Amino acid sequence: ERLAADTNAMAAMAAEEARYAQLRTPWKWAIRRRIWDLMEAEDFAREPRPVHHRIPSFEGADRAAERLASLPEFERANLVKVNPDTPQRPVRQLVLASGKRLLTPQPRLRTGFFSLLSIEDNLPDGGKVSELTSSKGVAKHGSQVTLDAEYTVDLVVVGSTAVCPTTGARVGKGEGFAELEWGILSLQGNLDAESTLVVTTVHDCQVVGDMPSGQLTKHDVPVDVIVTPTRVIRVSDRAPKPSGVMWDLLSPQKLAEIKVLRDLKRQIEAKTGRALPQGPDETLPPTADRRRD
């Protein structure tokens, strides 16, 4: 029985390695797995767990959010775009509590685009700000934003699995949503691709100095500022930021997943009378089981 169990375990490990080998950018997956394993082993991770295939929730996320809120760029911002993941929920809370407007993606962009929230416009009478920061609360109370809506994003906050303190190179969970959202917003004129500040909140162990930043692809969005529970790092040699949607990198599989991209593609093709390029087929990465909070 022991031999059979060992054989099965080895076969499962081999199958997992083969699956990762089929994914794009293997070096990113090596970093993701290293950080996810470290955070679980050292108990830096927080629920939802395990953190594998997630933007990992981490010890001290609330302290990192408070440091972010003390940045002058945050204080000046009127509209802040924040990812919907658990470790950035304290950031979403502080955005709203500061009287700012919050722009947050609808989960996985499957059926919609963004939701816009503010205490003034979306908080029910007698309600708590925390009601507007969960995925259920966003779905219930948020105002849906259309592709052609006019607004300007002053600050972008993203979650990360790992980030480089020198170049700002960032690795997420492998699904590319931060890059797609950035691409759409810059294409539609809702943010300036070069000047809009990008900030991430992470645990100190997620700051990775050995990231091969020269291997970034053209759609990767680097960060300008890294905020941890203990420090603020301003990136000194940031990699260039992309602008627009890289249609030639979008696989048919990814396009089939995201309605807003299909809608945008149809709009552009109808307006220009030309078919947009399409990327090669890909094996989509595994995802974590998700329960809406």
N, C-alpha and C positions, 0 to 999 in steps of 0.2 A: 504493500500500500504506500509506503514511504517513497519507493522508487517511482511508482506511478504518479504520485503527487509531484515529485521533483520534475519528472518528464513533462507533465502537463504545465507546470509553472514555466519551464524553459521554453516550451512551445508557445505559451502565451506571450512571453517576453520577445521571442523572435517575431511573432506576428505583429506586436506593437512596434518593434523597430522597423519592420518592413512597411508598416503604415506611415510612420514618420518619414521614411526615406522617399515616399511618393509626394510629400508636401513641398511647396515652394520654400525657398530660402532656409535650407537645413540649419545654417548657423544660428538663425533666430530661434529655431525650435530647441537647439541645444541650450541656449541661454534661458529660454522660458522654463524648460524642465529643471535646469539647475536651480533657478530661483524658487520655483514652486516647491521643489523638494526641500530646499533649505528652509523656507518659511514654515513648512509643516514640521520638519525635524526639530527646529529651534523654538517652535511654538510662537513665532512672530505672527502667524496667521490668525485671523478671526473669522467668525461665521459670515457668509456661508462657506462651509468646508466640505471636502478638501478644496483647496484653492486652484487646483489644476484646471486648466482651460477656462479660467476666469481672470478678470482684472482682480488681483488678490486683495481681499480685505485684510487690514493689518493693524497691529497694536499701535495706538497713538494716532489714528486717523483724525480724531477730533482735534488733537494738538497741532497736527499739520495744517488742518483747515484754519485754525485760529492764526497761525503764522501767515498763511496766505492772505487772510483778511486784513492783516496789518500792512500789506504791501501798498505803496502809493498808487500803483496801477489798479489795484482792486478798489481802493477808495475813490478813484476818479471814474471808474466804470459805471455806466448806467445799465447796460445790457450785457449779461455774462452767460456764455454758453458753457454748460457743464454736462459731462457724460452721465448716463443714468446708473452707473454701477454703485454697489454698496459702499466702497471706501470713500467715495466722493459725496455721499449723502450729507455729511456735516458741512461740506462746502455749499451744497444747494441750500441747506438751512440758513447759512450765514448770508448768502446772496439775498435771499428773501427778507431775512430779519434786518438787513441793512437798508431796506427800502428799494432795492434794485429789482430789475426784471430778470427773470431766469428763462433761458432758452435751453430745452433739454430734448434729446431725440426720443421719439417713440420707440419702444423696445425693439431692437434689432432691425428697425426700419422696414419691417415686413409689410405693414398695411398702411403706414402713414409716414410723415416726415418729422416735424418738430412740434413740440408744445411750448407755448409761452405762458408764463405764470408771473403774477405779482400779488402781494398781499392785498393791494387796493382792488384789483379786478377779480381775483379768483378765490380768496379765502372766505369760506362761509361764515355767516354771523356766528360768533361764539366759538369759532374753530381755532385750531392750533396750527402754527406754521408747519409743524412736522407733517400735517396731513397733506401738504403740497409737495413733499419731497420723496415720497414712496412711489413706486411704479403704479400702484393702484390709485393713489391720490392724483398723480399726473393725468392718468387716463380719465378720472372722474371729473376733475376740476379744471384741467388745463385748457387753454384756447388753442385749437389746432391751427397750425401755420401752413399756408399753401406755398407752392414753389415760387409764385410770382409776388409774394408779400414783400413790402418794402420796410426794411429795418437795418440797423447797423450793429454788428457785434463788436463790443469794445474790448472784450477779454475772453479767451478760450481756456477752459480748464479740462484736462484730459487725465484719465487714469493710465497707469502703465504697469507692465510686469517688470521691466528693467529699463534703465535710462543712463546715458553716458554723461558724466559731469563736465566733460570738455567740449564735446560737439553737440550735445543735446539730442543725440540719436536715441530713438525711443523704440521699444518693443512692446506691443500690446498683447492681446491674447490670441492673435493670429487670424482674426476674421476681417480685419481691415476697415471696421466701421468708422474709426476716428479719421482715417484718410479719406473715406468716401464723403463723410459729412463736411470735412474741410474743403474737399474738391467742389462739392455742390454749392456751398456757401460762397466760395471765392468766385466760382463761375457766375453765380447769380448777382454778384456785386454786394453781398451782405457782409463781407469782410475784405480787408486788404491783405492779400497773401503774404506780402513782405513785412508789413508794419504791425499787424495785429499780434499782440503778445500771446504766447502759448505757455501755460504753466501746468505742471503736474505735481500731484501730491503722492508720495510714496514712503515706504519704510526705508530707513537708512541702508538696510541690506540689499535693497533694490537698486542702489546707485552702483553702477558697474563700470569700472575703469577700463576693462579689457575688451570692450565692444568693438568689433571691426567696422567702424563707421564708414570706411571707404566702400563697403559693400552694400550700403543702402541703395534701394531702388528709387527711381525718380518720383514715385508717389508718396514716399515716406515723409511724414511731418515731424521735424525735430521740435524740441521745446526750448524756450528761452530761459525759463526759471524752473528749478527743482526745489520743492519744499518738502522737508521731512519733519518728523516730530521734534527734531533737535536743531535744524539749521535751514538756511536759505542759500541755495547755490545759484548764482547767475552765470549762465553758460558763457565762456569766454571766446569760443571759436565755433559758433553755431553753424551747422550745415545749412545750405539754402533750403528755403521752403518752396514746395510746389504750388502751382496755381491751376485750378480747373480740374475736370475729371479726366483721368487717363483712360480713355475708352479702349485703347489698344492693349491695356493690361486687364480689362474686365472680362473674365471668362463667362461663357454662356451659363455655367452653373451659378455663379454669383449673381448675374443679372436676373436669373429666374427667381432668386430668393427675395429680391428687393424691388417692390412695386414703384417706389418713387424714382428709382433709376430708369426703369422701363418707361415711366411717364415722361421723364425729362428727355430721354433718348428720342421718343416719338415726337415731342415738341420741337427739338432741334432739327430732326430730319424733315419734318413737315415745313419748317421755316426755311431751311436751306435747300431743300430738294435733293440732298445728298445723303447717302447711307454713311453712318459713322463706323469706324473700324471696330473690330471685336478681338478680344484677347484669346489666347489658346485655352483649350479645355484644362481643367484642373481637378484634383481631388480635394474637396473641401475639408478643412480640419475638423477634428472631433470637437464636440461642445459639451459643456457641463450641464447636468440637470438643473433646471431653473424653476424656482417657485417665485411668483410675484409677491413682493412684500407689501 
